[in-house]
Amino acid sequence: MGERMQAWQCIGCGRLEAPQNCIGICQDRRVELVYAAELDAAEAELAKTARERDALSTLVRRLAFSRPREGEWERSYRALQTQARDVLSALTADTVTVAQHAAP
Protein backbone atom coordinates (compact mmCIF):
# COMPACT_ATOMS: atom_id res chain seq x y z
CA MET A 1 0.00 0.00 0.00
CA GLY A 2 1.25 3.49 -0.79
CA GLU A 3 2.37 6.08 1.69
CA ARG A 4 -0.03 8.65 3.06
CA MET A 5 0.49 12.17 1.86
CA GLN A 6 -0.38 15.33 3.79
CA ALA A 7 -2.36 17.83 1.73
CA TRP A 8 -4.53 20.93 2.03
CA GLN A 9 -8.21 20.74 1.11
CA CYS A 10 -10.42 23.74 0.37
CA ILE A 11 -13.50 23.69 2.61
CA GLY A 12 -15.49 25.36 -0.16
CA CYS A 13 -14.78 23.50 -3.39
CA GLY A 14 -12.83 20.50 -2.08
CA ARG A 15 -9.67 21.27 -4.12
CA LEU A 16 -6.61 19.42 -2.83
CA GLU A 17 -3.07 20.73 -2.86
CA ALA A 18 0.12 19.26 -1.54
CA PRO A 19 3.48 21.00 -1.40
CA GLN A 20 5.93 19.41 -3.81
CA ASN A 21 9.15 20.49 -5.47
CA CYS A 22 8.23 21.45 -9.03
CA ILE A 23 10.74 20.65 -11.74
CA GLY A 24 8.84 22.64 -14.35
CA ILE A 25 6.97 19.86 -16.16
CA CYS A 26 3.85 19.65 -14.00
CA GLN A 27 0.51 18.59 -15.44
CA ASP A 28 -2.77 18.30 -13.61
CA ARG A 29 -4.42 14.89 -13.86
CA ARG A 30 -7.64 13.59 -12.40
CA VAL A 31 -7.07 11.23 -9.49
CA GLU A 32 -9.38 9.37 -7.11
CA LEU A 33 -8.80 9.85 -3.41
CA VAL A 34 -10.37 8.55 -0.22
CA TYR A 35 -10.19 9.91 3.29
CA ALA A 36 -7.67 8.05 5.46
CA ALA A 37 -10.30 7.50 8.19
CA GLU A 38 -12.63 5.85 5.66
CA LEU A 39 -9.79 3.64 4.40
CA ASP A 40 -8.91 2.67 7.99
CA ALA A 41 -12.54 1.77 8.68
CA ALA A 42 -12.74 -0.33 5.50
CA GLU A 43 -9.49 -2.13 6.33
CA ALA A 44 -10.71 -2.84 9.89
CA GLU A 45 -13.98 -4.23 8.51
CA LEU A 46 -12.05 -6.37 6.03
CA ALA A 47 -9.84 -7.77 8.81
CA LYS A 48 -12.93 -8.50 10.95
CA THR A 49 -14.62 -10.26 8.05
CA ALA A 50 -11.49 -12.36 7.43
CA ARG A 51 -11.43 -13.41 11.11
CA GLU A 52 -15.12 -14.34 10.91
CA ARG A 53 -14.55 -16.33 7.72
CA ASP A 54 -11.63 -18.22 9.26
CA ALA A 55 -13.51 -19.03 12.47
CA LEU A 56 -16.63 -20.21 10.63
CA SER A 57 -14.58 -22.15 8.07
CA THR A 58 -12.82 -24.01 10.87
CA LEU A 59 -16.15 -24.88 12.45
CA VAL A 60 -17.66 -26.06 9.15
CA ARG A 61 -14.58 -28.21 8.42
CA ARG A 62 -14.85 -29.77 11.86
CA LEU A 63 -18.52 -30.53 11.21
CA ALA A 64 -17.86 -31.88 7.72
CA PHE A 65 -14.98 -34.19 8.63
CA SER A 66 -15.85 -35.39 12.12
CA ARG A 67 -17.32 -38.84 12.41
CA PRO A 68 -18.66 -39.84 15.81
CA ARG A 69 -18.20 -43.34 17.12
CA GLU A 70 -21.14 -45.69 17.10
CA GLY A 71 -23.75 -44.48 19.57
CA GLU A 72 -21.87 -41.24 20.26
CA TRP A 73 -23.55 -38.98 17.69
CA GLU A 74 -25.50 -37.01 20.29
CA ARG A 75 -22.42 -36.27 22.40
CA SER A 76 -20.53 -35.19 19.26
CA TYR A 77 -23.47 -33.04 18.16
CA ARG A 78 -23.64 -31.34 21.56
CA ALA A 79 -19.88 -30.71 21.50
CA LEU A 80 -20.18 -29.12 18.06
CA GLN A 81 -23.06 -26.95 19.31
CA THR A 82 -20.91 -25.76 22.21
CA GLN A 83 -18.05 -24.98 19.85
CA ALA A 84 -20.42 -23.10 17.53
CA ARG A 85 -21.75 -21.03 20.45
CA ASP A 86 -18.18 -20.23 21.52
CA VAL A 87 -17.31 -19.08 17.99
CA LEU A 88 -20.45 -16.94 17.78
CA SER A 89 -19.75 -15.40 21.19
CA ALA A 90 -16.18 -14.59 20.14
CA LEU A 91 -17.41 -13.04 16.90
CA THR A 92 -19.99 -10.96 18.77
CA ALA A 93 -17.33 -9.78 21.23
CA ASP A 94 -15.06 -8.90 18.29
CA THR A 95 -17.87 -6.88 16.68
CA VAL A 96 -18.46 -4.97 19.92
CA THR A 97 -14.73 -4.28 20.27
CA VAL A 98 -14.44 -3.00 16.69
CA ALA A 99 -17.54 -0.82 17.17
CA GLN A 100 -16.12 0.66 20.37
CA HIS A 101 -12.84 1.56 18.62
CA ALA A 102 -14.74 3.14 15.71
CA ALA A 103 -16.88 5.35 17.97
CA PRO A 104 -15.81 9.03 18.09
Biopython code that builds the backbone (N, CA, C, O; Angstrom):
import numpy as np
from Bio.PDB.StructureBuilder import StructureBuilder

atoms = [
    (1, "MET", "N", (0.847, -1.162, 0.000)),
    (1, "MET", "CA", (0.000, 0.000, 0.000)),
    (1, "MET", "C", (0.896, 1.229, 0.000)),
    (1, "MET", "O", (1.972, 1.221, 0.598)),
    (2, "GLY", "N", (0.453, 2.278, -0.668)),
    (2, "GLY", "CA", (1.246, 3.488, -0.787)),
    (2, "GLY", "C", (1.310, 4.265, 0.508)),
    (2, "GLY", "O", (0.566, 4.005, 1.455)),
    (3, "GLU", "N", (2.219, 5.227, 0.526)),
    (3, "GLU", "CA", (2.366, 6.075, 1.695)),
    (3, "GLU", "C", (1.257, 7.109, 1.729)),
    (3, "GLU", "O", (0.692, 7.470, 0.697)),
    (4, "ARG", "N", (0.953, 7.575, 2.919)),
    (4, "ARG", "CA", (-0.029, 8.646, 3.059)),
    (4, "ARG", "C", (0.667, 9.968, 2.815)),
    (4, "ARG", "O", (1.825, 10.161, 3.184)),
    (5, "MET", "N", (-0.063, 10.872, 2.187)),
    (5, "MET", "CA", (0.490, 12.170, 1.856)),
    (5, "MET", "C", (-0.346, 13.242, 2.548)),
    (5, "MET", "O", (-1.575, 13.189, 2.519)),
    (6, "GLN", "N", (0.310, 14.204, 3.164)),
    (6, "GLN", "CA", (-0.382, 15.326, 3.786)),
    (6, "GLN", "C", (-0.729, 16.331, 2.700)),
    (6, "GLN", "O", (0.096, 16.610, 1.830)),
    (7, "ALA", "N", (-1.929, 16.874, 2.736)),
    (7, "ALA", "CA", (-2.361, 17.833, 1.731)),
    (7, "ALA", "C", (-3.297, 18.847, 2.366)),
    (7, "ALA", "O", (-3.759, 18.669, 3.493)),
    (8, "TRP", "N", (-3.568, 19.915, 1.623)),
    (8, "TRP", "CA", (-4.526, 20.928, 2.026)),
    (8, "TRP", "C", (-5.777, 20.753, 1.198)),
    (8, "TRP", "O", (-5.697, 20.531, -0.010)),
    (9, "GLN", "N", (-6.954, 20.851, 1.844)),
    (9, "GLN", "CA", (-8.208, 20.740, 1.115)),
    (9, "GLN", "C", (-9.030, 21.992, 1.363)),
    (9, "GLN", "O", (-9.187, 22.426, 2.504)),
    (10, "CYS", "N", (-9.558, 22.573, 0.280)),
    (10, "CYS", "CA", (-10.420, 23.741, 0.373)),
    (10, "CYS", "C", (-11.763, 23.313, 0.970)),
    (10, "CYS", "O", (-12.372, 22.346, 0.514)),
    (11, "ILE", "N", (-12.219, 24.045, 1.995)),
    (11, "ILE", "CA", (-13.497, 23.691, 2.611)),
    (11, "ILE", "C", (-14.673, 24.114, 1.751)),
    (11, "ILE", "O", (-15.806, 23.709, 2.011)),
    (12, "GLY", "N", (-14.423, 24.920, 0.733)),
    (12, "GLY", "CA", (-15.494, 25.364, -0.160)),
    (12, "GLY", "C", (-15.674, 24.410, -1.328)),
    (12, "GLY", "O", (-16.729, 23.793, -1.471)),
    (13, "CYS", "N", (-14.648, 24.287, -2.164)),
    (13, "CYS", "CA", (-14.785, 23.498, -3.393)),
    (13, "CYS", "C", (-14.211, 22.097, -3.280)),
    (13, "CYS", "O", (-14.498, 21.247, -4.123)),
    (14, "GLY", "N", (-13.398, 21.833, -2.246)),
    (14, "GLY", "CA", (-12.828, 20.501, -2.080)),
    (14, "GLY", "C", (-11.479, 20.304, -2.765)),
    (14, "GLY", "O", (-10.904, 19.217, -2.705)),
    (15, "ARG", "N", (-10.963, 21.375, -3.430)),
    (15, "ARG", "CA", (-9.675, 21.270, -4.125)),
    (15, "ARG", "C", (-8.593, 20.803, -3.154)),
    (15, "ARG", "O", (-8.556, 21.230, -2.000)),
    (16, "LEU", "N", (-7.718, 19.927, -3.628)),
    (16, "LEU", "CA", (-6.614, 19.416, -2.829)),
    (16, "LEU", "C", (-5.300, 19.945, -3.381)),
    (16, "LEU", "O", (-5.103, 20.012, -4.594)),
    (17, "GLU", "N", (-4.406, 20.319, -2.474)),
    (17, "GLU", "CA", (-3.067, 20.726, -2.862)),
    (17, "GLU", "C", (-2.088, 20.119, -1.878)),
    (17, "GLU", "O", (-2.378, 19.975, -0.690)),
    (18, "ALA", "N", (-0.930, 19.769, -2.394)),
    (18, "ALA", "CA", (0.124, 19.256, -1.542)),
    (18, "ALA", "C", (1.430, 19.907, -1.976)),
    (18, "ALA", "O", (1.711, 19.992, -3.171)),
    (19, "PRO", "N", (2.218, 20.361, -1.032)),
    (19, "PRO", "CA", (3.482, 21.001, -1.404)),
    (19, "PRO", "C", (4.467, 19.971, -1.976)),
    (19, "PRO", "O", (4.759, 18.949, -1.356)),
    (20, "GLN", "N", (4.955, 20.270, -3.154)),
    (20, "GLN", "CA", (5.931, 19.409, -3.810)),
    (20, "GLN", "C", (6.985, 20.296, -4.461)),
    (20, "GLN", "O", (6.732, 21.473, -4.717)),
    (21, "ASN", "N", (8.133, 19.755, -4.724)),
    (21, "ASN", "CA", (9.149, 20.494, -5.468)),
    (21, "ASN", "C", (8.850, 20.358, -6.949)),
    (21, "ASN", "O", (8.882, 19.254, -7.492)),
    (22, "CYS", "N", (8.560, 21.469, -7.605)),
    (22, "CYS", "CA", (8.230, 21.450, -9.029)),
    (22, "CYS", "C", (9.514, 21.485, -9.851)),
    (22, "CYS", "O", (10.418, 22.273, -9.575)),
    (23, "ILE", "N", (9.584, 20.630, -10.855)),
    (23, "ILE", "CA", (10.744, 20.647, -11.745)),
    (23, "ILE", "C", (10.382, 21.244, -13.097)),
    (23, "ILE", "O", (11.140, 21.123, -14.059)),
    (24, "GLY", "N", (9.216, 21.891, -13.166)),
    (24, "GLY", "CA", (8.837, 22.635, -14.347)),
    (24, "GLY", "C", (8.080, 21.876, -15.411)),
    (24, "GLY", "O", (7.831, 22.426, -16.483)),
    (25, "ILE", "N", (7.704, 20.634, -15.160)),
    (25, "ILE", "CA", (6.968, 19.859, -16.164)),
    (25, "ILE", "C", (5.630, 19.369, -15.623)),
    (25, "ILE", "O", (5.105, 18.350, -16.072)),
    (26, "CYS", "N", (5.084, 20.100, -14.659)),
    (26, "CYS", "CA", (3.849, 19.653, -14.001)),
    (26, "CYS", "C", (2.659, 19.648, -14.957)),
    (26, "CYS", "O", (2.542, 20.496, -15.842)),
    (27, "GLN", "N", (1.792, 18.677, -14.754)),
    (27, "GLN", "CA", (0.513, 18.587, -15.443)),
    (27, "GLN", "C", (-0.518, 18.134, -14.420)),
    (27, "GLN", "O", (-0.251, 17.269, -13.586)),
    (28, "ASP", "N", (-1.699, 18.733, -14.500)),
    (28, "ASP", "CA", (-2.772, 18.300, -13.608)),
    (28, "ASP", "C", (-3.468, 17.099, -14.222)),
    (28, "ASP", "O", (-3.784, 17.096, -15.412)),
    (29, "ARG", "N", (-3.702, 16.088, -13.414)),
    (29, "ARG", "CA", (-4.417, 14.890, -13.857)),
    (29, "ARG", "C", (-5.473, 14.556, -12.823)),
    (29, "ARG", "O", (-5.293, 14.791, -11.629)),
    (30, "ARG", "N", (-6.566, 14.010, -13.297)),
    (30, "ARG", "CA", (-7.639, 13.594, -12.400)),
    (30, "ARG", "C", (-7.181, 12.349, -11.630)),
    (30, "ARG", "O", (-6.651, 11.402, -12.211)),
    (31, "VAL", "N", (-7.396, 12.374, -10.330)),
    (31, "VAL", "CA", (-7.073, 11.229, -9.485)),
    (31, "VAL", "C", (-8.270, 10.943, -8.588)),
    (31, "VAL", "O", (-9.118, 11.810, -8.379)),
    (32, "GLU", "N", (-8.337, 9.734, -8.064)),
    (32, "GLU", "CA", (-9.379, 9.371, -7.110)),
    (32, "GLU", "C", (-8.737, 9.220, -5.744)),
    (32, "GLU", "O", (-7.724, 8.539, -5.589)),
    (33, "LEU", "N", (-9.338, 9.862, -4.763)),
    (33, "LEU", "CA", (-8.801, 9.853, -3.408)),
    (33, "LEU", "C", (-9.881, 9.407, -2.434)),
    (33, "LEU", "O", (-11.074, 9.558, -2.700)),
    (34, "VAL", "N", (-9.454, 8.858, -1.308)),
    (34, "VAL", "CA", (-10.374, 8.550, -0.216)),
    (34, "VAL", "C", (-9.788, 9.131, 1.061)),
    (34, "VAL", "O", (-8.575, 9.295, 1.187)),
    (35, "TYR", "N", (-10.665, 9.438, 2.001)),
    (35, "TYR", "CA", (-10.186, 9.912, 3.292)),
    (35, "TYR", "C", (-9.522, 8.759, 4.033)),
    (35, "TYR", "O", (-9.988, 7.620, 3.981)),
    (36, "ALA", "N", (-8.421, 9.071, 4.727)),
    (36, "ALA", "CA", (-7.674, 8.048, 5.457)),
    (36, "ALA", "C", (-8.556, 7.356, 6.493)),
    (36, "ALA", "O", (-8.445, 6.144, 6.677)),
    (37, "ALA", "N", (-9.422, 8.095, 7.170)),
    (37, "ALA", "CA", (-10.302, 7.497, 8.186)),
    (37, "ALA", "C", (-11.253, 6.484, 7.554)),
    (37, "ALA", "O", (-11.536, 5.441, 8.144)),
    (38, "GLU", "N", (-11.747, 6.790, 6.352)),
    (38, "GLU", "CA", (-12.628, 5.854, 5.658)),
    (38, "GLU", "C", (-11.863, 4.605, 5.226)),
    (38, "GLU", "O", (-12.388, 3.495, 5.304)),
    (39, "LEU", "N", (-10.626, 4.787, 4.773)),
    (39, "LEU", "CA", (-9.793, 3.644, 4.405)),
    (39, "LEU", "C", (-9.502, 2.779, 5.629)),
    (39, "LEU", "O", (-9.581, 1.553, 5.561)),
    (40, "ASP", "N", (-9.163, 3.423, 6.748)),
    (40, "ASP", "CA", (-8.908, 2.674, 7.985)),
    (40, "ASP", "C", (-10.126, 1.861, 8.404)),
    (40, "ASP", "O", (-9.999, 0.705, 8.807)),
    (41, "ALA", "N", (-11.306, 2.468, 8.308)),
    (41, "ALA", "CA", (-12.542, 1.768, 8.677)),
    (41, "ALA", "C", (-12.784, 0.580, 7.742)),
    (41, "ALA", "O", (-13.183, -0.493, 8.194)),
    (42, "ALA", "N", (-12.546, 0.766, 6.458)),
    (42, "ALA", "CA", (-12.741, -0.325, 5.503)),
    (42, "ALA", "C", (-11.746, -1.455, 5.750)),
    (42, "ALA", "O", (-12.106, -2.629, 5.669)),
    (43, "GLU", "N", (-10.499, -1.104, 6.051)),
    (43, "GLU", "CA", (-9.494, -2.131, 6.333)),
    (43, "GLU", "C", (-9.818, -2.889, 7.617)),
    (43, "GLU", "O", (-9.615, -4.101, 7.689)),
    (44, "ALA", "N", (-10.322, -2.181, 8.633)),
    (44, "ALA", "CA", (-10.714, -2.842, 9.894)),
    (44, "ALA", "C", (-11.875, -3.801, 9.643)),
    (44, "ALA", "O", (-11.892, -4.912, 10.174)),
    (45, "GLU", "N", (-12.839, -3.374, 8.840)),
    (45, "GLU", "CA", (-13.980, -4.231, 8.512)),
    (45, "GLU", "C", (-13.522, -5.459, 7.724)),
    (45, "GLU", "O", (-14.012, -6.566, 7.948)),
    (46, "LEU", "N", (-12.585, -5.257, 6.809)),
    (46, "LEU", "CA", (-12.049, -6.374, 6.028)),
    (46, "LEU", "C", (-11.337, -7.378, 6.937)),
    (46, "LEU", "O", (-11.509, -8.587, 6.784)),
    (47, "ALA", "N", (-10.546, -6.883, 7.872)),
    (47, "ALA", "CA", (-9.844, -7.770, 8.805)),
    (47, "ALA", "C", (-10.840, -8.537, 9.673)),
    (47, "ALA", "O", (-10.663, -9.730, 9.922)),
    (48, "LYS", "N", (-11.894, -7.845, 10.137)),
    (48, "LYS", "CA", (-12.929, -8.501, 10.946)),
    (48, "LYS", "C", (-13.629, -9.589, 10.142)),
    (48, "LYS", "O", (-13.873, -10.684, 10.650)),
    (49, "THR", "N", (-13.948, -9.288, 8.903)),
    (49, "THR", "CA", (-14.617, -10.262, 8.045)),
    (49, "THR", "C", (-13.720, -11.476, 7.796)),
    (49, "THR", "O", (-14.204, -12.607, 7.754)),
    (50, "ALA", "N", (-12.423, -11.246, 7.631)),
    (50, "ALA", "CA", (-11.486, -12.360, 7.431)),
    (50, "ALA", "C", (-11.423, -13.239, 8.681)),
    (50, "ALA", "O", (-11.370, -14.464, 8.573)),
    (51, "ARG", "N", (-11.428, -12.618, 9.874)),
    (51, "ARG", "CA", (-11.428, -13.409, 11.112)),
    (51, "ARG", "C", (-12.708, -14.232, 11.231)),
    (51, "ARG", "O", (-12.670, -15.395, 11.632)),
    (52, "GLU", "N", (-13.849, -13.617, 10.877)),
    (52, "GLU", "CA", (-15.117, -14.341, 10.915)),
    (52, "GLU", "C", (-15.084, -15.518, 9.945)),
    (52, "GLU", "O", (-15.476, -16.630, 10.297)),
    (53, "ARG", "N", (-14.616, -15.271, 8.731)),
    (53, "ARG", "CA", (-14.547, -16.327, 7.722)),
    (53, "ARG", "C", (-13.688, -17.484, 8.218)),
    (53, "ARG", "O", (-14.073, -18.646, 8.089)),
    (54, "ASP", "N", (-12.528, -17.170, 8.784)),
    (54, "ASP", "CA", (-11.629, -18.216, 9.257)),
    (54, "ASP", "C", (-12.248, -19.028, 10.392)),
    (54, "ASP", "O", (-12.146, -20.255, 10.413)),
    (55, "ALA", "N", (-12.892, -18.335, 11.337)),
    (55, "ALA", "CA", (-13.513, -19.034, 12.467)),
    (55, "ALA", "C", (-14.649, -19.933, 11.997)),
    (55, "ALA", "O", (-14.754, -21.081, 12.430)),
    (56, "LEU", "N", (-15.499, -19.416, 11.113)),
    (56, "LEU", "CA", (-16.627, -20.208, 10.626)),
    (56, "LEU", "C", (-16.159, -21.340, 9.711)),
    (56, "LEU", "O", (-16.743, -22.423, 9.719)),
    (57, "SER", "N", (-15.125, -21.100, 8.933)),
    (57, "SER", "CA", (-14.578, -22.146, 8.066)),
    (57, "SER", "C", (-14.025, -23.306, 8.898)),
    (57, "SER", "O", (-14.216, -24.474, 8.559)),
    (58, "THR", "N", (-13.346, -22.967, 9.980)),
    (58, "THR", "CA", (-12.821, -24.007, 10.866)),
    (58, "THR", "C", (-13.949, -24.845, 11.447)),
    (58, "THR", "O", (-13.862, -26.072, 11.502)),
    (59, "LEU", "N", (-15.014, -24.167, 11.882)),
    (59, "LEU", "CA", (-16.154, -24.880, 12.454)),
    (59, "LEU", "C", (-16.828, -25.771, 11.411)),
    (59, "LEU", "O", (-17.175, -26.914, 11.709)),
    (60, "VAL", "N", (-17.013, -25.266, 10.206)),
    (60, "VAL", "CA", (-17.656, -26.057, 9.146)),
    (60, "VAL", "C", (-16.787, -27.262, 8.774)),
    (60, "VAL", "O", (-17.310, -28.352, 8.542)),
    (61, "ARG", "N", (-15.476, -27.073, 8.717)),
    (61, "ARG", "CA", (-14.579, -28.207, 8.421)),
    (61, "ARG", "C", (-14.676, -29.276, 9.505)),
    (61, "ARG", "O", (-14.707, -30.473, 9.220)),
    (62, "ARG", "N", (-14.722, -28.818, 10.747)),
    (62, "ARG", "CA", (-14.846, -29.768, 11.857)),
    (62, "ARG", "C", (-16.142, -30.557, 11.726)),
    (62, "ARG", "O", (-16.156, -31.771, 11.925)),
    (63, "LEU", "N", (-17.227, -29.871, 11.392)),
    (63, "LEU", "CA", (-18.522, -30.530, 11.214)),
    (63, "LEU", "C", (-18.480, -31.498, 10.033)),
    (63, "LEU", "O", (-18.996, -32.612, 10.122)),
    (64, "ALA", "N", (-17.872, -31.076, 8.936)),
    (64, "ALA", "CA", (-17.856, -31.883, 7.719)),
    (64, "ALA", "C", (-17.009, -33.144, 7.862)),
    (64, "ALA", "O", (-17.349, -34.183, 7.296)),
    (65, "PHE", "N", (-15.920, -33.064, 8.607)),
    (65, "PHE", "CA", (-14.979, -34.188, 8.626)),
    (65, "PHE", "C", (-14.967, -34.975, 9.931)),
    (65, "PHE", "O", (-14.194, -35.923, 10.070)),
    (66, "SER", "N", (-15.812, -34.597, 10.891)),
    (66, "SER", "CA", (-15.854, -35.391, 12.124)),
    (66, "SER", "C", (-16.833, -36.539, 11.937)),
    (66, "SER", "O", (-17.870, -36.406, 11.287)),
    (67, "ARG", "N", (-16.478, -37.641, 12.512)),
    (67, "ARG", "CA", (-17.324, -38.836, 12.408)),
    (67, "ARG", "C", (-17.403, -39.475, 13.787)),
    (67, "ARG", "O", (-16.451, -40.108, 14.244)),
    (68, "PRO", "N", (-18.546, -39.306, 14.448)),
    (68, "PRO", "CA", (-18.665, -39.839, 15.809)),
    (68, "PRO", "C", (-18.632, -41.366, 15.827)),
    (68, "PRO", "O", (-19.003, -42.033, 14.862)),
    (69, "ARG", "N", (-18.186, -41.878, 16.935)),
    (69, "ARG", "CA", (-18.200, -43.337, 17.115)),
    (69, "ARG", "C", (-19.641, -43.810, 17.211)),
    (69, "ARG", "O", (-20.561, -43.028, 17.449)),
    (70, "GLU", "N", (-19.804, -45.068, 17.025)),
    (70, "GLU", "CA", (-21.135, -45.691, 17.098)),
    (70, "GLU", "C", (-21.783, -45.358, 18.438)),
    (70, "GLU", "O", (-21.206, -45.590, 19.500)),
    (71, "GLY", "N", (-23.003, -44.805, 18.364)),
    (71, "GLY", "CA", (-23.753, -44.476, 19.567)),
    (71, "GLY", "C", (-23.322, -43.177, 20.233)),
    (71, "GLY", "O", (-23.856, -42.823, 21.284)),
    (72, "GLU", "N", (-22.376, -42.464, 19.652)),
    (72, "GLU", "CA", (-21.870, -41.236, 20.258)),
    (72, "GLU", "C", (-22.265, -39.979, 19.473)),
    (72, "GLU", "O", (-21.725, -38.900, 19.715)),
    (73, "TRP", "N", (-23.202, -40.118, 18.538)),
    (73, "TRP", "CA", (-23.546, -38.978, 17.688)),
    (73, "TRP", "C", (-24.090, -37.806, 18.487)),
    (73, "TRP", "O", (-23.786, -36.651, 18.188)),
    (74, "GLU", "N", (-24.912, -38.105, 19.527)),
    (74, "GLU", "CA", (-25.500, -37.008, 20.292)),
    (74, "GLU", "C", (-24.435, -36.244, 21.068)),
    (74, "GLU", "O", (-24.472, -35.014, 21.112)),
    (75, "ARG", "N", (-23.497, -36.942, 21.674)),
    (75, "ARG", "CA", (-22.415, -36.274, 22.405)),
    (75, "ARG", "C", (-21.575, -35.423, 21.452)),
    (75, "ARG", "O", (-21.190, -34.305, 21.795)),
    (76, "SER", "N", (-21.294, -35.943, 20.265)),
    (76, "SER", "CA", (-20.530, -35.186, 19.263)),
    (76, "SER", "C", (-21.316, -33.956, 18.809)),
    (76, "SER", "O", (-20.760, -32.868, 18.664)),
    (77, "TYR", "N", (-22.620, -34.148, 18.586)),
    (77, "TYR", "CA", (-23.470, -33.041, 18.159)),
    (77, "TYR", "C", (-23.486, -31.939, 19.218)),
    (77, "TYR", "O", (-23.375, -30.758, 18.889)),
    (78, "ARG", "N", (-23.621, -32.319, 20.470)),
    (78, "ARG", "CA", (-23.645, -31.338, 21.560)),
    (78, "ARG", "C", (-22.292, -30.612, 21.658)),
    (78, "ARG", "O", (-22.250, -29.406, 21.902)),
    (79, "ALA", "N", (-21.209, -31.339, 21.470)),
    (79, "ALA", "CA", (-19.883, -30.712, 21.502)),
    (79, "ALA", "C", (-19.738, -29.698, 20.363)),
    (79, "ALA", "O", (-19.183, -28.617, 20.560)),
    (80, "LEU", "N", (-20.232, -30.045, 19.187)),
    (80, "LEU", "CA", (-20.182, -29.116, 18.058)),
    (80, "LEU", "C", (-21.061, -27.886, 18.318)),
    (80, "LEU", "O", (-20.699, -26.771, 17.941)),
    (81, "GLN", "N", (-22.203, -28.089, 18.956)),
    (81, "GLN", "CA", (-23.060, -26.949, 19.310)),
    (81, "GLN", "C", (-22.328, -26.005, 20.264)),
    (81, "GLN", "O", (-22.373, -24.786, 20.098)),
    (82, "THR", "N", (-21.664, -26.568, 21.251)),
    (82, "THR", "CA", (-20.912, -25.757, 22.211)),
    (82, "THR", "C", (-19.816, -24.981, 21.503)),
    (82, "THR", "O", (-19.619, -23.794, 21.765)),
    (83, "GLN", "N", (-19.100, -25.654, 20.602)),
    (83, "GLN", "CA", (-18.046, -24.978, 19.854)),
    (83, "GLN", "C", (-18.631, -23.861, 18.990)),
    (83, "GLN", "O", (-18.043, -22.784, 18.893)),
    (84, "ALA", "N", (-19.771, -24.105, 18.371)),
    (84, "ALA", "CA", (-20.418, -23.096, 17.535)),
    (84, "ALA", "C", (-20.828, -21.888, 18.377)),
    (84, "ALA", "O", (-20.653, -20.746, 17.952)),
    (85, "ARG", "N", (-21.370, -22.134, 19.562)),
    (85, "ARG", "CA", (-21.750, -21.031, 20.453)),
    (85, "ARG", "C", (-20.519, -20.222, 20.871)),
    (85, "ARG", "O", (-20.565, -18.994, 20.935)),
    (86, "ASP", "N", (-19.424, -20.925, 21.154)),
    (86, "ASP", "CA", (-18.184, -20.232, 21.521)),
    (86, "ASP", "C", (-17.695, -19.342, 20.383)),
    (86, "ASP", "O", (-17.287, -18.203, 20.610)),
    (87, "VAL", "N", (-17.739, -19.866, 19.155)),
    (87, "VAL", "CA", (-17.312, -19.085, 17.993)),
    (87, "VAL", "C", (-18.214, -17.865, 17.830)),
    (87, "VAL", "O", (-17.724, -16.756, 17.621)),
    (88, "LEU", "N", (-19.522, -18.062, 17.924)),
    (88, "LEU", "CA", (-20.453, -16.942, 17.775)),
    (88, "LEU", "C", (-20.260, -15.898, 18.874)),
    (88, "LEU", "O", (-20.348, -14.699, 18.608)),
    (89, "SER", "N", (-20.002, -16.338, 20.091)),
    (89, "SER", "CA", (-19.746, -15.399, 21.188)),
    (89, "SER", "C", (-18.479, -14.595, 20.928)),
    (89, "SER", "O", (-18.444, -13.386, 21.155)),
    (90, "ALA", "N", (-17.440, -15.275, 20.451)),
    (90, "ALA", "CA", (-16.184, -14.589, 20.145)),
    (90, "ALA", "C", (-16.383, -13.582, 19.020)),
    (90, "ALA", "O", (-15.842, -12.477, 19.068)),
    (91, "LEU", "N", (-17.158, -13.963, 18.007)),
    (91, "LEU", "CA", (-17.408, -13.042, 16.895)),
    (91, "LEU", "C", (-18.218, -11.845, 17.354)),
    (91, "LEU", "O", (-17.969, -10.726, 16.906)),
    (92, "THR", "N", (-19.185, -12.057, 18.239)),
    (92, "THR", "CA", (-19.985, -10.959, 18.770)),
    (92, "THR", "C", (-19.111, -10.027, 19.600)),
    (92, "THR", "O", (-19.229, -8.806, 19.496)),
    (93, "ALA", "N", (-18.241, -10.595, 20.417)),
    (93, "ALA", "CA", (-17.334, -9.781, 21.230)),
    (93, "ALA", "C", (-16.405, -8.979, 20.332)),
    (93, "ALA", "O", (-16.113, -7.819, 20.623)),
    (94, "ASP", "N", (-15.935, -9.584, 19.239)),
    (94, "ASP", "CA", (-15.059, -8.902, 18.290)),
    (94, "ASP", "C", (-15.798, -7.744, 17.637)),
    (94, "ASP", "O", (-15.218, -6.675, 17.446)),
    (95, "THR", "N", (-17.069, -7.937, 17.291)),
    (95, "THR", "CA", (-17.874, -6.879, 16.678)),
    (95, "THR", "C", (-18.042, -5.722, 17.642)),
    (95, "THR", "O", (-17.944, -4.563, 17.239)),
    (96, "VAL", "N", (-18.295, -6.016, 18.912)),
    (96, "VAL", "CA", (-18.460, -4.967, 19.924)),
    (96, "VAL", "C", (-17.154, -4.200, 20.086)),
    (96, "VAL", "O", (-17.164, -2.972, 20.176)),
    (97, "THR", "N", (-16.030, -4.915, 20.125)),
    (97, "THR", "CA", (-14.727, -4.278, 20.268)),
    (97, "THR", "C", (-14.430, -3.351, 19.099)),
    (97, "THR", "O", (-13.976, -2.224, 19.298)),
    (98, "VAL", "N", (-14.683, -3.822, 17.876)),
    (98, "VAL", "CA", (-14.443, -3.005, 16.689)),
    (98, "VAL", "C", (-15.338, -1.777, 16.722)),
    (98, "VAL", "O", (-14.884, -0.679, 16.400)),
    (99, "ALA", "N", (-16.604, -1.939, 17.105)),
    (99, "ALA", "CA", (-17.537, -0.821, 17.167)),
    (99, "ALA", "C", (-17.094, 0.201, 18.209)),
    (99, "ALA", "O", (-17.241, 1.403, 17.989)),
    (100, "GLN", "N", (-16.559, -0.249, 19.329)),
    (100, "GLN", "CA", (-16.118, 0.665, 20.369)),
    (100, "GLN", "C", (-14.905, 1.480, 19.894)),
    (100, "GLN", "O", (-14.789, 2.661, 20.219)),
    (101, "HIS", "N", (-14.006, 0.855, 19.128)),
    (101, "HIS", "CA", (-12.839, 1.565, 18.620)),
    (101, "HIS", "C", (-13.227, 2.547, 17.518)),
    (101, "HIS", "O", (-12.544, 3.551, 17.318)),
    (102, "ALA", "N", (-14.313, 2.268, 16.806)),
    (102, "ALA", "CA", (-14.740, 3.141, 15.709)),
    (102, "ALA", "C", (-15.543, 4.333, 16.210)),
    (102, "ALA", "O", (-15.696, 5.323, 15.494)),
    (103, "ALA", "N", (-16.055, 4.247, 17.435)),
    (103, "ALA", "CA", (-16.879, 5.346, 17.966)),
    (103, "ALA", "C", (-16.008, 6.587, 18.182)),
    (103, "ALA", "O", (-14.844, 6.475, 18.567)),
    (104, "PRO", "N", (-16.587, 7.787, 17.928)),
    (104, "PRO", "CA", (-15.812, 9.033, 18.087)),
    (104, "PRO", "C", (-15.458, 9.336, 19.519)),
    (104, "PRO", "O", (-14.813, 10.347, 19.794)),
]
sb = StructureBuilder()
sb.init_structure("model")
sb.init_model(0)
sb.init_chain("A")
sb.init_seg("    ")
for serial, (resi, resn, name, xyz) in enumerate(atoms, 1):
    if name == "N":
        sb.init_residue(resn, " ", resi, " ")
    sb.init_atom(name, np.array(xyz, "f"), 0.0, 1.0, " ", f" {name:<3s}", serial, name[0])
structure = sb.get_structure()
